[in-house]
Amino acid sequence: MTATEIQRAIKANPFQPFELVTGDGGKYPVPTRDHIALAPSGRIAAIFFDNDSAAHLDVFLVTALRYGTPPRNVSRRKSS
């Protein structure tokens, strides 16, 4: 995955909710633009949850960006 692909998803108009999937199966829902930020270098993505916690992902370890309606972004969801 590249920062450019994630940036494209963030800036899409209209915005479509998506989730980032990591190589270990972790899923990080992004229900709105306010729930994600990319570092200026594009190397790190910060995913913010509704409970004020956050996850920091190395963009190179993100294997997929899936569109759809992710569940509410209450806390990090563990993969099953």
GIZILIN-V778569 format. One record per residue. OMEGA is omega in degrees with one decimal (none if undefined). BURIAL is # if it has 24 or more other C-alpha atoms within 12 Angstrom, else .. Layout:
omega: {OMEGA:OMEGA}
burial: {BURIAL:BURIAL}
This chain:
omega: {176.8:176.9:179.9:178.7:178.8:178.9:177.8:179.0:-179.6:-174.4:-178.4:179.6:4.6:178.0:174.6:177.3:179.1:172.7:174.7:-179.4:-179.9:-178.2:179.6:177.9:177.8:-180.0:-175.9:-178.0:177.6:-175.3:179.2:176.3:-178.0:-176.4:-178.4:173.7:175.3:174.5:179.3:179.1:-176.7:-175.8:-175.9:172.7:175.8:178.2:-177.8:-179.3:-177.0:179.2:178.4:171.4:-178.7:173.3:177.5:-175.4:169.5:-175.4:-179.6:179.3:176.3:-175.6:-178.7:171.8:-175.8:177.0:-180.0:178.9:178.7:174.9:178.8:-172.7:-175.6:178.5:-178.7:178.7:177.0:177.7:-179.8:none}
burial: {#:.:#:.:.:#:#:.:#:#:.:.:.:.:.:.:#:#:#:#:#:#:.:.:.:.:#:#:#:#:#:#:#:.:#:#:#:#:.:.:.:.:.:#:#:#:#:#:#:.:.:.:.:.:#:#:#:#:#:.:.:#:#:#:#:#:.:.:.:.:.:.:#:.:.:#:.:.:.:.}
